[in-house]
Amino acid sequence: MWRSLCVAALCVVGLTACGGSTSADELLGAQEQGLACESETGACPGDTVCAYTSGNEGLCRPACVNGACSNGNICCTQRNGAPYCNSSCF
């Protein structure tokens, strides 16, 4: 009896430790994930540009060309930098 109870408790703890639910903070973090811009120059690889978040962190995003983006993204403008494509603007 105790053995079965201990095994069940360990299974519940193990599943809880591995996660399974997604919090709002995790979703926000996932949306903001991306390759960081080079710290001194703001450079990004390939056809990406540096998009600055409200905390002045630079994240590389696809460039917005002629006001158009692919994959249903929107073109976002920023005060200091090139327009970029994203699902939402920073």
SEVO-504447 format. One record per residue (C-alpha): residue in three letters; x, y, z. Coordinates in steps of 0.02 Angstrom, whole numbers, plus 50000, padded with zeros to 5 digits. Example, Ala and Ser with C-alpha at 12.3 -4.5 7.8 and 13.67 -1.06 7.14 Angstrom:
// SEVO-504447
ALA506154977550390;SER506844994750357;
//
This chain:
// SEVO-504447
MET500005000050000;TRP501355012450050;ARG502385007449902;SER500965011149781;LEU500625027749866;CYS502465032849856;VAL502565028049673;ALA500995038049634;ALA501655053149730;LEU503315052549639;CYS502435051549472;VAL501385066849512;VAL502905076649572;GLY503885071249418;LEU502525076749298;THR502335093349389;ALA504215096549381;CYS504225093749194;GLY502895106849165;GLY501415105049054;SER500595121949070;THR501145138148989;SER501055154249087;ALA500795171549013;ASP502605175849051;GLU503205160748952;LEU502105165648804;LEU502765183448808;GLY504545176948817;ALA504235165648669;GLN503585180048566;GLU505115190548605;GLN506365176748574;GLY507605179448436;LEU509405182048395;ALA510065197248486;CYS510815211448385;GLU512675214548399;SER512895225148555;GLU514015239048487;THR513365240848309;GLY511595233748311;ALA512075222548165;CYS511065207048121;PRO511465192648003;GLY510775190647828;ASP509205200047780;THR508705203847960;VAL508685220748048;CYS508805225648230;ALA507115228648314;TYR507245237548480;THR506055232748620;SER505395245148748;GLY506855240148861;ASN508085245048721;GLU508565226948694;GLY508905223448511;LEU508205207848429;CYS508505202848248;ARG506915201948144;PRO506575200147957;ALA506655216647864;CYS505055224947805;VAL505305228147619;ASN504175240947532;GLY502935239747676;ALA502675221147652;CYS503025205847758;SER502795187247729;ASN501935173847834;GLY500545185347892;ASN501715196547991;ILE501485215248001;CYS502715228947957;CYS503285238248113;THR504175254948113;GLN505335261248246;ARG506065278148287;ASN507895272948275;GLY508055258948151;ALA507425250347996;PRO505635243847982;TYR505465225648033;CYS504205211448017;ASN503435202948168;SER501765196148229;SER501605211648340;CYS502615227548359;PHE503735230248510;
//
